[in-house]
Amino acid sequence: MKILVIEKNEIIKNLIFHILQKEGYEIKLASNGKEAFDYLSEEVFNIVITNIHLQYYSGFELIALIKSKEDHKKTKIVVLSDNFTPDNMLRLYQMGIDDMIEKPFTPVEMICRIGKLSELINNK
């Protein structure tokens, strides 16, 4: 199971890496929208975990890109934020995201939410 984590905060990004790597996931890390765009141009991920506030390309732009590419249609998208507004939540779900995780989160929450998406992917 390949996961791309896009997070500008190095501490949070590395925390997610260690939590999910320990669970057996193959993780790639990106710190901004450009790095994420480059990864998404080269390979397909089962799950993308992204912040919406990124440099170069926003999380909204990356989600639109993922949803527009045929080979990424099955990619599950999880959005991280410390400030979900009702308008952003509505917009994100209308764009087709699969889940939201509010920061701060616990390791157990991350494991459970990503584990549930992994089950959905594996059962299709």
Jmol script that loads the backbone (N, CA, C; Angstrom):
load data "model"
ATOM      1  N   MET A   1       0.859  -1.172   0.000  1.00  0.00           N
ATOM      2  CA  MET A   1       0.000   0.000   0.000  1.00  0.00           C
ATOM      3  C   MET A   1       0.901   1.228   0.000  1.00  0.00           C
ATOM      4  N   LYS A   2       0.796   2.042  -1.048  1.00  0.00           N
ATOM      5  CA  LYS A   2       1.638   3.234  -1.202  1.00  0.00           C
ATOM      6  C   LYS A   2       0.876   4.488  -0.789  1.00  0.00           C
ATOM      7  N   ILE A   3       1.511   5.275   0.083  1.00  0.00           N
ATOM      8  CA  ILE A   3       0.897   6.493   0.598  1.00  0.00           C
ATOM      9  C   ILE A   3       1.834   7.669   0.352  1.00  0.00           C
ATOM     10  N   LEU A   4       1.267   8.759  -0.158  1.00  0.00           N
ATOM     11  CA  LEU A   4       1.990  10.018  -0.285  1.00  0.00           C
ATOM     12  C   LEU A   4       1.493  10.948   0.806  1.00  0.00           C
ATOM     13  N   VAL A   5       2.425  11.451   1.626  1.00  0.00           N
ATOM     14  CA  VAL A   5       2.100  12.395   2.691  1.00  0.00           C
ATOM     15  C   VAL A   5       2.626  13.765   2.283  1.00  0.00           C
ATOM     16  N   ILE A   6       1.734  14.752   2.217  1.00  0.00           N
ATOM     17  CA  ILE A   6       2.106  16.111   1.826  1.00  0.00           C
ATOM     18  C   ILE A   6       1.799  17.022   3.011  1.00  0.00           C
ATOM     19  N   GLU A   7       2.848  17.459   3.679  1.00  0.00           N
ATOM     20  CA  GLU A   7       2.689  18.259   4.895  1.00  0.00           C
ATOM     21  C   GLU A   7       3.871  19.201   5.016  1.00  0.00           C
ATOM     22  N   LYS A   8       3.586  20.477   5.238  1.00  0.00           N
ATOM     23  CA  LYS A   8       4.652  21.478   5.335  1.00  0.00           C
ATOM     24  C   LYS A   8       5.383  21.453   6.670  1.00  0.00           C
ATOM     25  N   ASN A   9       4.717  21.013   7.725  1.00  0.00           N
ATOM     26  CA  ASN A   9       5.320  20.961   9.047  1.00  0.00           C
ATOM     27  C   ASN A   9       6.159  19.681   9.161  1.00  0.00           C
ATOM     28  N   GLU A  10       7.472  19.856   9.295  1.00  0.00           N
ATOM     29  CA  GLU A  10       8.400  18.711   9.316  1.00  0.00           C
ATOM     30  C   GLU A  10       8.112  17.748  10.462  1.00  0.00           C
ATOM     31  N   ILE A  11       7.763  18.268  11.619  1.00  0.00           N
ATOM     32  CA  ILE A  11       7.502  17.407  12.782  1.00  0.00           C
ATOM     33  C   ILE A  11       6.287  16.531  12.522  1.00  0.00           C
ATOM     34  N   ILE A  12       5.202  17.134  12.040  1.00  0.00           N
ATOM     35  CA  ILE A  12       3.982  16.371  11.761  1.00  0.00           C
ATOM     36  C   ILE A  12       4.221  15.377  10.628  1.00  0.00           C
ATOM     37  N   LYS A  13       4.919  15.824   9.591  1.00  0.00           N
ATOM     38  CA  LYS A  13       5.212  14.945   8.452  1.00  0.00           C
ATOM     39  C   LYS A  13       6.007  13.722   8.908  1.00  0.00           C
ATOM     40  N   ASN A  14       7.029  13.930   9.712  1.00  0.00           N
ATOM     41  CA  ASN A  14       7.847  12.811  10.192  1.00  0.00           C
ATOM     42  C   ASN A  14       7.083  11.924  11.170  1.00  0.00           C
ATOM     43  N   LEU A  15       6.197  12.516  11.965  1.00  0.00           N
ATOM     44  CA  LEU A  15       5.360  11.730  12.869  1.00  0.00           C
ATOM     45  C   LEU A  15       4.463  10.782  12.068  1.00  0.00           C
ATOM     46  N   ILE A  16       3.803  11.318  11.051  1.00  0.00           N
ATOM     47  CA  ILE A  16       2.946  10.484  10.197  1.00  0.00           C
ATOM     48  C   ILE A  16       3.774   9.381   9.547  1.00  0.00           C
ATOM     49  N   PHE A  17       4.958   9.731   9.054  1.00  0.00           N
ATOM     50  CA  PHE A  17       5.845   8.744   8.427  1.00  0.00           C
ATOM     51  C   PHE A  17       6.111   7.584   9.377  1.00  0.00           C
ATOM     52  N   HIS A  18       6.506   7.893  10.599  1.00  0.00           N
ATOM     53  CA  HIS A  18       6.857   6.839  11.553  1.00  0.00           C
ATOM     54  C   HIS A  18       5.640   6.018  11.981  1.00  0.00           C
ATOM     55  N   ILE A  19       4.509   6.681  12.178  1.00  0.00           N
ATOM     56  CA  ILE A  19       3.286   5.962  12.550  1.00  0.00           C
ATOM     57  C   ILE A  19       2.911   4.959  11.467  1.00  0.00           C
ATOM     58  N   LEU A  20       2.872   5.413  10.216  1.00  0.00           N
ATOM     59  CA  LEU A  20       2.382   4.559   9.126  1.00  0.00           C
ATOM     60  C   LEU A  20       3.429   3.559   8.655  1.00  0.00           C
ATOM     61  N   GLN A  21       4.700   3.928   8.694  1.00  0.00           N
ATOM     62  CA  GLN A  21       5.747   2.974   8.317  1.00  0.00           C
ATOM     63  C   GLN A  21       5.749   1.784   9.277  1.00  0.00           C
ATOM     64  N   LYS A  22       5.546   2.067  10.558  1.00  0.00           N
ATOM     65  CA  LYS A  22       5.485   1.001  11.570  1.00  0.00           C
ATOM     66  C   LYS A  22       4.331   0.031  11.291  1.00  0.00           C
ATOM     67  N   GLU A  23       3.287   0.531  10.631  1.00  0.00           N
ATOM     68  CA  GLU A  23       2.125  -0.296  10.279  1.00  0.00           C
ATOM     69  C   GLU A  23       2.330  -1.046   8.964  1.00  0.00           C
ATOM     70  N   GLY A  24       3.483  -0.826   8.322  1.00  0.00           N
ATOM     71  CA  GLY A  24       3.802  -1.576   7.108  1.00  0.00           C
ATOM     72  C   GLY A  24       3.508  -0.872   5.799  1.00  0.00           C
ATOM     73  N   TYR A  25       3.144   0.388   5.841  1.00  0.00           N
ATOM     74  CA  TYR A  25       2.862   1.129   4.622  1.00  0.00           C
ATOM     75  C   TYR A  25       4.156   1.637   3.982  1.00  0.00           C
ATOM     76  N   GLU A  26       4.138   1.746   2.650  1.00  0.00           N
ATOM     77  CA  GLU A  26       5.243   2.348   1.907  1.00  0.00           C
ATOM     78  C   GLU A  26       4.923   3.834   1.774  1.00  0.00           C
ATOM     79  N   ILE A  27       5.789   4.679   2.337  1.00  0.00           N
ATOM     80  CA  ILE A  27       5.500   6.105   2.451  1.00  0.00           C
ATOM     81  C   ILE A  27       6.473   6.936   1.624  1.00  0.00           C
ATOM     82  N   LYS A  28       5.936   7.927   0.914  1.00  0.00           N
ATOM     83  CA  LYS A  28       6.733   8.982   0.276  1.00  0.00           C
ATOM     84  C   LYS A  28       6.318  10.285   0.943  1.00  0.00           C
ATOM     85  N   LEU A  29       7.271  11.189   1.123  1.00  0.00           N
ATOM     86  CA  LEU A  29       7.014  12.464   1.787  1.00  0.00           C
ATOM     87  C   LEU A  29       7.238  13.637   0.848  1.00  0.00           C
ATOM     88  N   ALA A  30       6.353  14.628   0.936  1.00  0.00           N
ATOM     89  CA  ALA A  30       6.514  15.876   0.195  1.00  0.00           C
ATOM     90  C   ALA A  30       6.232  17.025   1.155  1.00  0.00           C
ATOM     91  N   SER A  31       7.003  18.106   1.012  1.00  0.00           N
ATOM     92  CA  SER A  31       6.856  19.264   1.899  1.00  0.00           C
ATOM     93  C   SER A  31       6.029  20.387   1.300  1.00  0.00           C
ATOM     94  N   ASN A  32       5.773  20.314  -0.008  1.00  0.00           N
ATOM     95  CA  ASN A  32       5.017  21.380  -0.665  1.00  0.00           C
ATOM     96  C   ASN A  32       4.293  20.824  -1.886  1.00  0.00           C
ATOM     97  N   GLY A  33       3.492  21.677  -2.492  1.00  0.00           N
ATOM     98  CA  GLY A  33       2.696  21.250  -3.637  1.00  0.00           C
ATOM     99  C   GLY A  33       3.512  20.859  -4.847  1.00  0.00           C
ATOM    100  N   LYS A  34       4.661  21.499  -5.061  1.00  0.00           N
ATOM    101  CA  LYS A  34       5.494  21.155  -6.214  1.00  0.00           C
ATOM    102  C   LYS A  34       6.083  19.756  -6.069  1.00  0.00           C
ATOM    103  N   GLU A  35       6.623  19.443  -4.900  1.00  0.00           N
ATOM    104  CA  GLU A  35       7.154  18.089  -4.669  1.00  0.00           C
ATOM    105  C   GLU A  35       6.050  17.054  -4.854  1.00  0.00           C
ATOM    106  N   ALA A  36       4.877  17.342  -4.327  1.00  0.00           N
ATOM    107  CA  ALA A  36       3.747  16.421  -4.459  1.00  0.00           C
ATOM    108  C   ALA A  36       3.356  16.248  -5.923  1.00  0.00           C
ATOM    109  N   PHE A  37       3.290  17.355  -6.659  1.00  0.00           N
ATOM    110  CA  PHE A  37       2.955  17.302  -8.080  1.00  0.00           C
ATOM    111  C   PHE A  37       3.956  16.407  -8.822  1.00  0.00           C
ATOM    112  N   ASP A  38       5.245  16.557  -8.510  1.00  0.00           N
ATOM    113  CA  ASP A  38       6.268  15.740  -9.161  1.00  0.00           C
ATOM    114  C   ASP A  38       6.059  14.257  -8.868  1.00  0.00           C
ATOM    115  N   TYR A  39       5.801  13.919  -7.603  1.00  0.00           N
ATOM    116  CA  TYR A  39       5.537  12.514  -7.248  1.00  0.00           C
ATOM    117  C   TYR A  39       4.300  11.990  -7.982  1.00  0.00           C
ATOM    118  N   LEU A  40       3.239  12.795  -7.991  1.00  0.00           N
ATOM    119  CA  LEU A  40       1.985  12.365  -8.618  1.00  0.00           C
ATOM    120  C   LEU A  40       2.114  12.223 -10.130  1.00  0.00           C
ATOM    121  N   SER A  41       3.082  12.916 -10.716  1.00  0.00           N
ATOM    122  CA  SER A  41       3.330  12.785 -12.153  1.00  0.00           C
ATOM    123  C   SER A  41       4.097  11.512 -12.477  1.00  0.00           C
ATOM    124  N   GLU A  42       4.817  10.982 -11.500  1.00  0.00           N
ATOM    125  CA  GLU A  42       5.674   9.821 -11.712  1.00  0.00           C
ATOM    126  C   GLU A  42       5.037   8.501 -11.311  1.00  0.00           C
ATOM    127  N   GLU A  43       4.173   8.515 -10.297  1.00  0.00           N
ATOM    128  CA  GLU A  43       3.621   7.252  -9.807  1.00  0.00           C
ATOM    129  C   GLU A  43       2.220   7.431  -9.237  1.00  0.00           C
ATOM    130  N   VAL A  44       1.544   6.302  -9.060  1.00  0.00           N
ATOM    131  CA  VAL A  44       0.189   6.283  -8.528  1.00  0.00           C
ATOM    132  C   VAL A  44       0.251   5.809  -7.082  1.00  0.00           C
ATOM    133  N   PHE A  45      -0.496   6.490  -6.229  1.00  0.00           N
ATOM    134  CA  PHE A  45      -0.546   6.138  -4.813  1.00  0.00           C
ATOM    135  C   PHE A  45      -1.933   5.618  -4.469  1.00  0.00           C
ATOM    136  N   ASN A  46      -1.996   4.705  -3.502  1.00  0.00           N
ATOM    137  CA  ASN A  46      -3.290   4.213  -3.033  1.00  0.00           C
ATOM    138  C   ASN A  46      -4.005   5.273  -2.200  1.00  0.00           C
ATOM    139  N   ILE A  47      -3.206   5.987  -1.379  1.00  0.00           N
ATOM    140  CA  ILE A  47      -3.749   7.010  -0.493  1.00  0.00           C
ATOM    141  C   ILE A  47      -2.845   8.237  -0.551  1.00  0.00           C
ATOM    142  N   VAL A  48      -3.465   9.408  -0.582  1.00  0.00           N
ATOM    143  CA  VAL A  48      -2.737  10.670  -0.465  1.00  0.00           C
ATOM    144  C   VAL A  48      -3.267  11.372   0.781  1.00  0.00           C
ATOM    145  N   ILE A  49      -2.346  11.730   1.671  1.00  0.00           N
ATOM    146  CA  ILE A  49      -2.676  12.510   2.861  1.00  0.00           C
ATOM    147  C   ILE A  49      -2.079  13.887   2.632  1.00  0.00           C
ATOM    148  N   THR A  50      -2.923  14.919   2.602  1.00  0.00           N
ATOM    149  CA  THR A  50      -2.427  16.254   2.274  1.00  0.00           C
ATOM    150  C   THR A  50      -2.977  17.339   3.187  1.00  0.00           C
ATOM    151  N   ASN A  51      -2.133  18.293   3.459  1.00  0.00           N
ATOM    152  CA  ASN A  51      -2.552  19.536   4.081  1.00  0.00           C
ATOM    153  C   ASN A  51      -3.180  20.370   2.961  1.00  0.00           C
ATOM    154  N   ILE A  52      -4.071  21.295   3.297  1.00  0.00           N
ATOM    155  CA  ILE A  52      -4.633  22.133   2.243  1.00  0.00           C
ATOM    156  C   ILE A  52      -3.846  23.425   2.049  1.00  0.00           C
ATOM    157  N   HIS A  53      -3.072  23.797   3.061  1.00  0.00           N
ATOM    158  CA  HIS A  53      -2.282  25.032   2.987  1.00  0.00           C
ATOM    159  C   HIS A  53      -0.834  24.668   2.678  1.00  0.00           C
ATOM    160  N   LEU A  54      -0.479  24.724   1.389  1.00  0.00           N
ATOM    161  CA  LEU A  54       0.851  24.334   0.928  1.00  0.00           C
ATOM    162  C   LEU A  54       1.436  25.424   0.039  1.00  0.00           C
ATOM    163  N   GLN A  55       2.746  25.396  -0.120  1.00  0.00           N
ATOM    164  CA  GLN A  55       3.401  26.301  -1.063  1.00  0.00           C
ATOM    165  C   GLN A  55       3.311  25.747  -2.472  1.00  0.00           C
ATOM    166  N   TYR A  56       3.350  26.622  -3.445  1.00  0.00           N
ATOM    167  CA  TYR A  56       3.365  26.340  -4.885  1.00  0.00           C
ATOM    168  C   TYR A  56       2.021  25.865  -5.409  1.00  0.00           C
ATOM    169  N   TYR A  57       1.503  24.745  -4.931  1.00  0.00           N
ATOM    170  CA  TYR A  57       0.160  24.276  -5.273  1.00  0.00           C
ATOM    171  C   TYR A  57      -0.562  24.030  -3.956  1.00  0.00           C
ATOM    172  N   SER A  58      -1.802  24.475  -3.851  1.00  0.00           N
ATOM    173  CA  SER A  58      -2.566  24.231  -2.622  1.00  0.00           C
ATOM    174  C   SER A  58      -3.075  22.790  -2.615  1.00  0.00           C
ATOM    175  N   GLY A  59      -3.519  22.369  -1.452  1.00  0.00           N
ATOM    176  CA  GLY A  59      -4.143  21.058  -1.356  1.00  0.00           C
ATOM    177  C   GLY A  59      -5.360  20.948  -2.268  1.00  0.00           C
ATOM    178  N   PHE A  60      -6.098  22.049  -2.402  1.00  0.00           N
ATOM    179  CA  PHE A  60      -7.261  22.048  -3.299  1.00  0.00           C
ATOM    180  C   PHE A  60      -6.829  21.766  -4.740  1.00  0.00           C
ATOM    181  N   GLU A  61      -5.744  22.402  -5.163  1.00  0.00           N
ATOM    182  CA  GLU A  61      -5.251  22.192  -6.533  1.00  0.00           C
ATOM    183  C   GLU A  61      -4.762  20.755  -6.724  1.00  0.00           C
ATOM    184  N   LEU A  62      -4.095  20.214  -5.717  1.00  0.00           N
ATOM    185  CA  LEU A  62      -3.619  18.827  -5.821  1.00  0.00           C
ATOM    186  C   LEU A  62      -4.780  17.845  -5.867  1.00  0.00           C
ATOM    187  N   ILE A  63      -5.799  18.099  -5.071  1.00  0.00           N
ATOM    188  CA  ILE A  63      -6.980  17.219  -5.094  1.00  0.00           C
ATOM    189  C   ILE A  63      -7.628  17.260  -6.475  1.00  0.00           C
ATOM    190  N   ALA A  64      -7.773  18.440  -7.042  1.00  0.00           N
ATOM    191  CA  ALA A  64      -8.346  18.567  -8.387  1.00  0.00           C
ATOM    192  C   ALA A  64      -7.493  17.809  -9.406  1.00  0.00           C
ATOM    193  N   LEU A  65      -6.178  17.904  -9.280  1.00  0.00           N
ATOM    194  CA  LEU A  65      -5.273  17.185 -10.183  1.00  0.00           C
ATOM    195  C   LEU A  65      -5.470  15.673 -10.062  1.00  0.00           C
ATOM    196  N   ILE A  66      -5.499  15.183  -8.836  1.00  0.00           N
ATOM    197  CA  ILE A  66      -5.673  13.740  -8.599  1.00  0.00           C
ATOM    198  C   ILE A  66      -6.988  13.268  -9.202  1.00  0.00           C
ATOM    199  N   LYS A  67      -8.039  14.003  -8.957  1.00  0.00           N
ATOM    200  CA  LYS A  67      -9.363  13.602  -9.441  1.00  0.00           C
ATOM    201  C   LYS A  67      -9.481  13.696 -10.966  1.00  0.00           C
ATOM    202  N   SER A  68      -8.628  14.494 -11.601  1.00  0.00           N
ATOM    203  CA  SER A  68      -8.716  14.664 -13.052  1.00  0.00           C
ATOM    204  C   SER A  68      -7.930  13.617 -13.835  1.00  0.00           C
ATOM    205  N   LYS A  69      -7.029  12.915 -13.189  1.00  0.00           N
ATOM    206  CA  LYS A  69      -6.184  11.946 -13.893  1.00  0.00           C
ATOM    207  C   LYS A  69      -6.790  10.550 -13.808  1.00  0.00           C
ATOM    208  N   GLU A  70      -6.921   9.924 -14.947  1.00  0.00           N
ATOM    209  CA  GLU A  70      -7.548   8.603 -15.020  1.00  0.00           C
ATOM    210  C   GLU A  70      -6.836   7.578 -14.138  1.00  0.00           C
ATOM    211  N   ASP A  71      -5.501   7.597 -14.135  1.00  0.00           N
ATOM    212  CA  ASP A  71      -4.771   6.589 -13.361  1.00  0.00           C
ATOM    213  C   ASP A  71      -4.792   6.862 -11.861  1.00  0.00           C
ATOM    214  N   HIS A  72      -5.323   8.005 -11.432  1.00  0.00           N
ATOM    215  CA  HIS A  72      -5.437   8.325 -10.007  1.00  0.00           C
ATOM    216  C   HIS A  72      -6.883   8.256  -9.510  1.00  0.00           C
ATOM    217  N   LYS A  73      -7.796   7.835 -10.345  1.00  0.00           N
ATOM    218  CA  LYS A  73      -9.216   7.850  -9.985  1.00  0.00           C
ATOM    219  C   LYS A  73      -9.527   7.057  -8.720  1.00  0.00           C
ATOM    220  N   LYS A  74      -8.780   5.980  -8.458  1.00  0.00           N
ATOM    221  CA  LYS A  74      -9.042   5.137  -7.289  1.00  0.00           C
ATOM    222  C   LYS A  74      -8.268   5.579  -6.051  1.00  0.00           C
ATOM    223  N   THR A  75      -7.450   6.611  -6.187  1.00  0.00           N
ATOM    224  CA  THR A  75      -6.661   7.098  -5.057  1.00  0.00           C
ATOM    225  C   THR A  75      -7.581   7.693  -3.991  1.00  0.00           C
ATOM    226  N   LYS A  76      -7.407   7.239  -2.760  1.00  0.00           N
ATOM    227  CA  LYS A  76      -8.159   7.785  -1.629  1.00  0.00           C
ATOM    228  C   LYS A  76      -7.434   9.029  -1.127  1.00  0.00           C
ATOM    229  N   ILE A  77      -8.200  10.059  -0.766  1.00  0.00           N
ATOM    230  CA  ILE A  77      -7.619  11.330  -0.338  1.00  0.00           C
ATOM    231  C   ILE A  77      -8.073  11.654   1.077  1.00  0.00           C
ATOM    232  N   VAL A  78      -7.083  11.950   1.925  1.00  0.00           N
ATOM    233  CA  VAL A  78      -7.323  12.365   3.303  1.00  0.00           C
ATOM    234  C   VAL A  78      -6.724  13.755   3.464  1.00  0.00           C
ATOM    235  N   VAL A  79      -7.488  14.672   4.032  1.00  0.00           N
ATOM    236  CA  VAL A  79      -7.018  16.040   4.220  1.00  0.00           C
ATOM    237  C   VAL A  79      -6.724  16.281   5.697  1.00  0.00           C
ATOM    238  N   LEU A  80      -5.555  16.881   5.941  1.00  0.00           N
ATOM    239  CA  LEU A  80      -5.137  17.288   7.287  1.00  0.00           C
ATOM    240  C   LEU A  80      -5.311  18.787   7.425  1.00  0.00           C
ATOM    241  N   SER A  81      -5.790  19.228   8.570  1.00  0.00           N
ATOM    242  CA  SER A  81      -5.855  20.666   8.813  1.00  0.00           C
ATOM    243  C   SER A  81      -6.020  20.918  10.298  1.00  0.00           C
ATOM    244  N   ASP A  82      -5.597  22.094  10.714  1.00  0.00           N
ATOM    245  CA  ASP A  82      -5.849  22.509  12.090  1.00  0.00           C
ATOM    246  C   ASP A  82      -6.962  23.548  12.140  1.00  0.00           C
ATOM    247  N   ASN A  83      -7.608  23.766  10.992  1.00  0.00           N
ATOM    248  CA  ASN A  83      -8.643  24.791  10.933  1.00  0.00           C
ATOM    249  C   ASN A  83      -9.627  24.491   9.805  1.00  0.00           C
ATOM    250  N   PHE A  84     -10.474  23.488  10.005  1.00  0.00           N
ATOM    251  CA  PHE A  84     -11.496  23.186   9.006  1.00  0.00           C
ATOM    252  C   PHE A  84     -12.661  24.150   9.181  1.00  0.00           C
ATOM    253  N   THR A  85     -12.911  24.987   8.193  1.00  0.00           N
ATOM    254  CA  THR A  85     -14.089  25.846   8.230  1.00  0.00           C
ATOM    255  C   THR A  85     -15.235  25.083   7.574  1.00  0.00           C
ATOM    256  N   PRO A  86     -16.473  25.424   7.913  1.00  0.00           N
ATOM    257  CA  PRO A  86     -17.598  24.749   7.261  1.00  0.00           C
ATOM    258  C   PRO A  86     -17.536  24.856   5.729  1.00  0.00           C
ATOM    259  N   ASP A  87     -17.143  26.016   5.212  1.00  0.00           N
ATOM    260  CA  ASP A  87     -17.052  26.187   3.759  1.00  0.00           C
ATOM    261  C   ASP A  87     -15.991  25.269   3.154  1.00  0.00           C
ATOM    262  N   ASN A  88     -14.817  25.184   3.809  1.00  0.00           N
ATOM    263  CA  ASN A  88     -13.763  24.300   3.311  1.00  0.00           C
ATOM    264  C   ASN A  88     -14.189  22.840   3.375  1.00  0.00           C
ATOM    265  N   MET A  89     -14.848  22.458   4.477  1.00  0.00           N
ATOM    266  CA  MET A  89     -15.298  21.068   4.613  1.00  0.00           C
ATOM    267  C   MET A  89     -16.253  20.708   3.480  1.00  0.00           C
ATOM    268  N   LEU A  90     -17.217  21.564   3.215  1.00  0.00           N
ATOM    269  CA  LEU A  90     -18.176  21.319   2.138  1.00  0.00           C
ATOM    270  C   LEU A  90     -17.466  21.231   0.798  1.00  0.00           C
ATOM    271  N   ARG A  91     -16.587  22.182   0.527  1.00  0.00           N
ATOM    272  CA  ARG A  91     -15.851  22.195  -0.743  1.00  0.00           C
ATOM    273  C   ARG A  91     -15.024  20.919  -0.916  1.00  0.00           C
ATOM    274  N   LEU A  92     -14.335  20.496   0.147  1.00  0.00           N
ATOM    275  CA  LEU A  92     -13.489  19.304   0.062  1.00  0.00           C
ATOM    276  C   LEU A  92     -14.306  18.047  -0.216  1.00  0.00           C
ATOM    277  N   TYR A  93     -15.423  17.886   0.485  1.00  0.00           N
ATOM    278  CA  TYR A  93     -16.253  16.705   0.230  1.00  0.00           C
ATOM    279  C   TYR A  93     -16.883  16.752  -1.158  1.00  0.00           C
ATOM    280  N   GLN A  94     -17.239  17.935  -1.631  1.00  0.00           N
ATOM    281  CA  GLN A  94     -17.764  18.061  -2.989  1.00  0.00           C
ATOM    282  C   GLN A  94     -16.689  17.713  -4.027  1.00  0.00           C
ATOM    283  N   MET A  95     -15.428  17.941  -3.675  1.00  0.00           N
ATOM    284  CA  MET A  95     -14.322  17.596  -4.577  1.00  0.00           C
ATOM    285  C   MET A  95     -14.045  16.098  -4.580  1.00  0.00           C
ATOM    286  N   GLY A  96     -14.609  15.382  -3.611  1.00  0.00           N
ATOM    287  CA  GLY A  96     -14.472  13.930  -3.611  1.00  0.00           C
ATOM    288  C   GLY A  96     -13.450  13.351  -2.648  1.00  0.00           C
ATOM    289  N   ILE A  97     -13.086  14.105  -1.600  1.00  0.00           N
ATOM    290  CA  ILE A  97     -12.140  13.528  -0.644  1.00  0.00           C
ATOM    291  C   ILE A  97     -12.812  12.396   0.120  1.00  0.00           C
ATOM    292  N   ASP A  98     -11.987  11.554   0.754  1.00  0.00           N
ATOM    293  CA  ASP A  98     -12.506  10.390   1.464  1.00  0.00           C
ATOM    294  C   ASP A  98     -12.568  10.570   2.971  1.00  0.00           C
ATOM    295  N   ASP A  99     -11.713  11.440   3.519  1.00  0.00           N
ATOM    296  CA  ASP A  99     -11.713  11.637   4.959  1.00  0.00           C
ATOM    297  C   ASP A  99     -10.970  12.919   5.304  1.00  0.00           C
ATOM    298  N   MET A 100     -11.176  13.379   6.547  1.00  0.00           N
ATOM    299  CA  MET A 100     -10.482  14.546   7.090  1.00  0.00           C
ATOM    300  C   MET A 100      -9.925  14.160   8.447  1.00  0.00           C
ATOM    301  N   ILE A 101      -8.730  14.645   8.739  1.00  0.00           N
ATOM    302  CA  ILE A 101      -8.141  14.447  10.055  1.00  0.00           C
ATOM    303  C   ILE A 101      -7.738  15.818  10.581  1.00  0.00           C
ATOM    304  N   GLU A 102      -8.276  16.161  11.731  1.00  0.00           N
ATOM    305  CA  GLU A 102      -7.974  17.462  12.318  1.00  0.00           C
ATOM    306  C   GLU A 102      -6.744  17.357  13.207  1.00  0.00           C
ATOM    307  N   LYS A 103      -5.842  18.328  13.026  1.00  0.00           N
ATOM    308  CA  LYS A 103      -4.651  18.401  13.867  1.00  0.00           C
ATOM    309  C   LYS A 103      -5.010  19.162  15.141  1.00  0.00           C
ATOM    310  N   PRO A 104      -4.515  18.770  16.284  1.00  0.00           N
ATOM    311  CA  PRO A 104      -3.627  17.622  16.504  1.00  0.00           C
ATOM    312  C   PRO A 104      -4.422  16.320  16.483  1.00  0.00           C
ATOM    313  N   PHE A 105      -3.776  15.259  16.057  1.00  0.00           N
ATOM    314  CA  PHE A 105      -4.384  13.939  16.004  1.00  0.00           C
ATOM    315  C   PHE A 105      -3.535  12.992  16.846  1.00  0.00           C
ATOM    316  N   THR A 106      -4.112  11.852  17.192  1.00  0.00           N
ATOM    317  CA  THR A 106      -3.359  10.836  17.929  1.00  0.00           C
ATOM    318  C   THR A 106      -2.862   9.775  16.947  1.00  0.00           C
ATOM    319  N   PRO A 107      -1.799   9.084  17.296  1.00  0.00           N
ATOM    320  CA  PRO A 107      -1.359   7.979  16.437  1.00  0.00           C
ATOM    321  C   PRO A 107      -2.466   6.951  16.192  1.00  0.00           C
ATOM    322  N   VAL A 108      -3.244   6.661  17.214  1.00  0.00           N
ATOM    323  CA  VAL A 108      -4.333   5.686  17.068  1.00  0.00           C
ATOM    324  C   VAL A 108      -5.355   6.174  16.042  1.00  0.00           C
ATOM    325  N   GLU A 109      -5.690   7.462  16.077  1.00  0.00           N
ATOM    326  CA  GLU A 109      -6.633   8.011  15.099  1.00  0.00           C
ATOM    327  C   GLU A 109      -6.094   7.859  13.682  1.00  0.00           C
ATOM    328  N   MET A 110      -4.815   8.185  13.484  1.00  0.00           N
ATOM    329  CA  MET A 110      -4.209   8.062  12.156  1.00  0.00           C
ATOM    330  C   MET A 110      -4.238   6.601  11.688  1.00  0.00           C
ATOM    331  N   ILE A 111      -3.844   5.689  12.566  1.00  0.00           N
ATOM    332  CA  ILE A 111      -3.821   4.262  12.221  1.00  0.00           C
ATOM    333  C   ILE A 111      -5.218   3.764  11.869  1.00  0.00           C
ATOM    334  N   CYS A 112      -6.212   4.146  12.659  1.00  0.00           N
ATOM    335  CA  CYS A 112      -7.586   3.687  12.418  1.00  0.00           C
ATOM    336  C   CYS A 112      -8.148   4.223  11.106  1.00  0.00           C
ATOM    337  N   ARG A 113      -7.963   5.499  10.858  1.00  0.00           N
ATOM    338  CA  ARG A 113      -8.533   6.104   9.647  1.00  0.00           C
ATOM    339  C   ARG A 113      -7.859   5.596   8.373  1.00  0.00           C
ATOM    340  N   ILE A 114      -6.548   5.494   8.394  1.00  0.00           N
ATOM    341  CA  ILE A 114      -5.835   4.986   7.214  1.00  0.00           C
ATOM    342  C   ILE A 114      -6.088   3.491   7.069  1.00  0.00           C
ATOM    343  N   GLY A 115      -6.165   2.792   8.179  1.00  0.00           N
ATOM    344  CA  GLY A 115      -6.479   1.358   8.135  1.00  0.00           C
ATOM    345  C   GLY A 115      -7.840   1.092   7.509  1.00  0.00           C
ATOM    346  N   LYS A 116      -8.818   1.917   7.836  1.00  0.00           N
ATOM    347  CA  LYS A 116     -10.161   1.753   7.264  1.00  0.00           C
ATOM    348  C   LYS A 116     -10.144   1.980   5.751  1.00  0.00           C
ATOM    349  N   LEU A 117      -9.414   2.999   5.303  1.00  0.00           N
ATOM    350  CA  LEU A 117      -9.309   3.230   3.854  1.00  0.00           C
ATOM    351  C   LEU A 117      -8.573   2.079   3.177  1.00  0.00           C
ATOM    352  N   SER A 118      -7.554   1.550   3.829  1.00  0.00           N
ATOM    353  CA  SER A 118      -6.817   0.405   3.270  1.00  0.00           C
ATOM    354  C   SER A 118      -7.721  -0.797   3.100  1.00  0.00           C
ATOM    355  N   GLU A 119      -8.579  -1.033   4.085  1.00  0.00           N
ATOM    356  CA  GLU A 119      -9.548  -2.131   3.984  1.00  0.00           C
ATOM    357  C   GLU A 119     -10.466  -1.940   2.787  1.00  0.00           C
ATOM    358  N   LEU A 120     -10.945  -0.712   2.603  1.00  0.00           N
ATOM    359  CA  LEU A 120     -11.832  -0.436   1.467  1.00  0.00           C
ATOM    360  C   LEU A 120     -11.114  -0.693   0.145  1.00  0.00           C
ATOM    361  N   ILE A 121      -9.854  -0.295   0.054  1.00  0.00           N
ATOM    362  CA  ILE A 121      -9.079  -0.510  -1.162  1.00  0.00           C
ATOM    363  C   ILE A 121      -8.868  -1.997  -1.417  1.00  0.00           C
ATOM    364  N   ASN A 122      -8.515  -2.727  -0.374  1.00  0.00           N
ATOM    365  CA  ASN A 122      -8.222  -4.151  -0.506  1.00  0.00           C
ATOM    366  C   ASN A 122      -9.453  -4.998  -0.782  1.00  0.00           C
ATOM    367  N   ASN A 123     -10.628  -4.532  -0.376  1.00  0.00           N
ATOM    368  CA  ASN A 123     -11.863  -5.301  -0.568  1.00  0.00           C
ATOM    369  C   ASN A 123     -12.539  -5.024  -1.900  1.00  0.00           C
ATOM    370  N   LYS A 124     -11.967  -4.145  -2.718  1.00  0.00           N
ATOM    371  CA  LYS A 124     -12.582  -3.851  -4.025  1.00  0.00           C
ATOM    372  C   LYS A 124     -12.066  -4.771  -5.075  1.00  0.00           C
TER     373      LYS A 124
END
end "model"
wireframe off; spacefill off
backbone 0.3
color backbone group
